[in-house]
Amino acid sequence: MVPRHARFDGGLTFASVSSDPTHSCGVTTGGAAYCWGDNSEGELGNGTHTSSTTPVVVW
């Protein structure tokens, strides 16, 4: 994998990000967890199976 920058609307600043081939998750500098990408098996942790190209809050 080659690291690359991703820019999202909403002013989120990530302290840490991890990814695999289908989805990514990160923790903001404020401590909130977000994920984005494929969600066909609930990978994003938001209680749905809807994929998202923008970060969604993990709850």
Backbone as JSON Lines, residues from 0, in Angstrom:
{"i":0,"aa":"M","n":[0.83,-1.18,0.0],"ca":[0.0,0.0,0.0],"c":[0.88,1.24,0.0]}
{"i":1,"aa":"V","n":[0.4,2.23,-0.68],"ca":[1.1,3.51,-0.74],"c":[0.3,4.53,0.06]}
{"i":2,"aa":"P","n":[0.91,5.16,1.07],"ca":[0.17,6.18,1.83],"c":[-0.23,7.34,0.93]}
{"i":3,"aa":"R","n":[-1.41,7.88,1.18],"ca":[-1.83,9.06,0.46],"c":[-2.74,9.89,1.33]}
{"i":4,"aa":"H","n":[-2.81,11.16,1.03],"ca":[-3.64,12.07,1.79],"c":[-5.07,12.02,1.26]}
{"i":5,"aa":"A","n":[-6.02,12.12,2.17],"ca":[-7.43,12.2,1.8],"c":[-8.01,13.42,2.52]}
{"i":6,"aa":"R","n":[-8.78,14.2,1.82],"ca":[-9.37,15.4,2.41],"c":[-10.89,15.21,2.48]}
{"i":7,"aa":"F","n":[-11.46,15.51,3.64],"ca":[-12.89,15.38,3.85],"c":[-13.46,16.73,4.27]}
{"i":8,"aa":"D","n":[-14.67,17.02,3.83],"ca":[-15.38,18.2,4.32],"c":[-15.76,17.97,5.77]}
{"i":9,"aa":"G","n":[-15.94,19.01,6.52],"ca":[-16.4,18.87,7.89],"c":[-15.34,19.18,8.93]}
{"i":10,"aa":"G","n":[-14.12,19.48,8.51],"ca":[-13.11,19.9,9.46],"c":[-12.54,18.82,10.35]}
{"i":11,"aa":"L","n":[-12.66,17.56,9.99],"ca":[-12.11,16.49,10.81],"c":[-10.59,16.44,10.67]}
{"i":12,"aa":"T","n":[-9.91,16.28,11.8],"ca":[-8.46,16.1,11.8],"c":[-8.16,14.78,12.49]}
{"i":13,"aa":"F","n":[-7.55,13.86,11.76],"ca":[-7.29,12.53,12.3],"c":[-5.9,12.42,12.9]}
{"i":14,"aa":"A","n":[-5.84,11.86,14.11],"ca":[-4.57,11.61,14.78],"c":[-3.99,10.28,14.31]}
{"i":15,"aa":"S","n":[-4.87,9.35,13.93],"ca":[-4.44,8.02,13.5],"c":[-5.46,7.45,12.53]}
{"i":16,"aa":"V","n":[-4.99,6.75,11.5],"ca":[-5.86,6.12,10.51],"c":[-5.31,4.74,10.18]}
{"i":17,"aa":"S","n":[-6.2,3.76,10.08],"ca":[-5.84,2.41,9.64],"c":[-6.77,2.02,8.51]}
{"i":18,"aa":"S","n":[-6.28,1.2,7.59],"ca":[-7.13,0.8,6.47],"c":[-6.78,-0.6,6.0]}
{"i":19,"aa":"D","n":[-7.73,-1.17,5.29],"ca":[-7.5,-2.41,4.56],"c":[-8.01,-2.17,3.15]}
{"i":20,"aa":"P","n":[-8.04,-3.15,2.29],"ca":[-8.46,-2.89,0.91],"c":[-9.88,-2.38,0.73]}
{"i":21,"aa":"T","n":[-10.77,-2.57,1.72],"ca":[-12.17,-2.2,1.51],"c":[-12.69,-1.06,2.36]}
{"i":22,"aa":"H","n":[-12.05,-0.76,3.48],"ca":[-12.53,0.33,4.33],"c":[-11.39,0.89,5.17]}
{"i":23,"aa":"S","n":[-11.63,2.07,5.74],"ca":[-10.65,2.74,6.59],"c":[-11.34,3.25,7.84]}
{"i":24,"aa":"C","n":[-10.57,3.35,8.93],"ca":[-11.08,3.91,10.17],"c":[-10.02,4.82,10.76]}
{"i":25,"aa":"G","n":[-10.47,5.84,11.46],"ca":[-9.54,6.76,12.08],"c":[-10.08,7.32,13.37]}
{"i":26,"aa":"V","n":[-9.16,7.81,14.19],"ca":[-9.5,8.47,15.44],"c":[-9.1,9.93,15.3]}
{"i":27,"aa":"T","n":[-10.03,10.83,15.59],"ca":[-9.74,12.26,15.47],"c":[-8.87,12.72,16.63]}
{"i":28,"aa":"T","n":[-8.34,13.92,16.5],"ca":[-7.55,14.49,17.58],"c":[-8.39,14.7,18.83]}
{"i":29,"aa":"G","n":[-9.71,14.75,18.68],"ca":[-10.62,14.87,19.82],"c":[-11.05,13.53,20.41]}
{"i":30,"aa":"G","n":[-10.61,12.42,19.82],"ca":[-10.89,11.09,20.35],"c":[-12.1,10.38,19.78]}
{"i":31,"aa":"A","n":[-12.76,10.96,18.78],"ca":[-13.93,10.31,18.16],"c":[-13.46,9.36,17.06]}
{"i":32,"aa":"A","n":[-14.15,8.23,16.93],"ca":[-13.81,7.24,15.91],"c":[-14.75,7.36,14.71]}
{"i":33,"aa":"Y","n":[-14.17,7.3,13.52],"ca":[-14.91,7.37,12.26],"c":[-14.4,6.28,11.33]}
{"i":34,"aa":"C","n":[-15.29,5.77,10.47],"ca":[-14.9,4.82,9.44],"c":[-15.57,5.2,8.13]}
{"i":35,"aa":"W","n":[-15.01,4.72,7.01],"ca":[-15.58,4.96,5.68],"c":[-15.14,3.84,4.76]}
{"i":36,"aa":"G","n":[-15.93,3.61,3.7],"ca":[-15.63,2.56,2.73],"c":[-16.76,1.55,2.65]}
{"i":37,"aa":"D","n":[-16.4,0.29,2.33],"ca":[-17.39,-0.78,2.2],"c":[-17.99,-1.1,3.57]}
{"i":38,"aa":"N","n":[-19.28,-1.32,3.6],"ca":[-19.97,-1.63,4.85],"c":[-20.93,-2.79,4.67]}
{"i":39,"aa":"S","n":[-20.66,-3.65,3.7],"ca":[-21.58,-4.74,3.39],"c":[-21.74,-5.72,4.54]}
{"i":40,"aa":"E","n":[-20.76,-5.79,5.44],"ca":[-20.85,-6.68,6.59],"c":[-20.78,-5.91,7.91]}
{"i":41,"aa":"G","n":[-21.13,-4.63,7.86],"ca":[-21.14,-3.81,9.07],"c":[-19.78,-3.32,9.52]}
{"i":42,"aa":"E","n":[-18.81,-3.29,8.61],"ca":[-17.44,-2.91,8.96],"c":[-17.31,-1.51,9.54]}
{"i":43,"aa":"L","n":[-18.22,-0.61,9.18],"ca":[-18.09,0.78,9.6],"c":[-18.55,1.02,11.04]}
{"i":44,"aa":"G","n":[-19.21,0.06,11.63],"ca":[-19.57,0.16,13.04],"c":[-20.63,1.19,13.37]}
{"i":45,"aa":"N","n":[-21.48,1.52,12.39],"ca":[-22.52,2.52,12.65],"c":[-23.92,1.93,12.67]}
{"i":46,"aa":"G","n":[-24.02,0.61,12.76],"ca":[-25.33,-0.03,12.87],"c":[-26.06,-0.22,11.56]}
{"i":47,"aa":"T","n":[-25.42,0.05,10.42],"ca":[-26.05,-0.13,9.12],"c":[-25.18,-1.03,8.24]}
{"i":48,"aa":"H","n":[-25.64,-1.26,7.03],"ca":[-24.86,-1.97,6.02],"c":[-24.73,-1.09,4.77]}
{"i":49,"aa":"T","n":[-24.79,0.23,4.97],"ca":[-24.69,1.18,3.88],"c":[-23.25,1.68,3.78]}
{"i":50,"aa":"S","n":[-22.62,1.47,2.63],"ca":[-21.25,1.94,2.43],"c":[-21.22,3.46,2.37]}
{"i":51,"aa":"S","n":[-20.06,4.05,2.68],"ca":[-19.93,5.5,2.7],"c":[-18.55,5.92,2.22]}
{"i":52,"aa":"T","n":[-18.51,6.92,1.34],"ca":[-17.22,7.46,0.89],"c":[-16.75,8.59,1.81]}
{"i":53,"aa":"T","n":[-17.6,8.99,2.74],"ca":[-17.22,10.01,3.72],"c":[-17.25,9.38,5.12]}
{"i":54,"aa":"P","n":[-16.48,9.9,6.05],"ca":[-16.42,9.32,7.39],"c":[-17.78,9.34,8.1]}
{"i":55,"aa":"V","n":[-18.1,8.22,8.75],"ca":[-19.3,8.13,9.58],"c":[-18.86,7.8,11.0]}
{"i":56,"aa":"V","n":[-19.57,8.35,11.98],"ca":[-19.22,8.13,13.38],"c":[-19.45,6.67,13.75]}
{"i":57,"aa":"V","n":[-18.48,6.09,14.43],"ca":[-18.62,4.73,14.96],"c":[-19.31,4.84,16.3]}
{"i":58,"aa":"W","n":[-20.35,4.04,16.5],"ca":[-21.05,4.05,17.78],"c":[-21.34,2.68,18.2]}
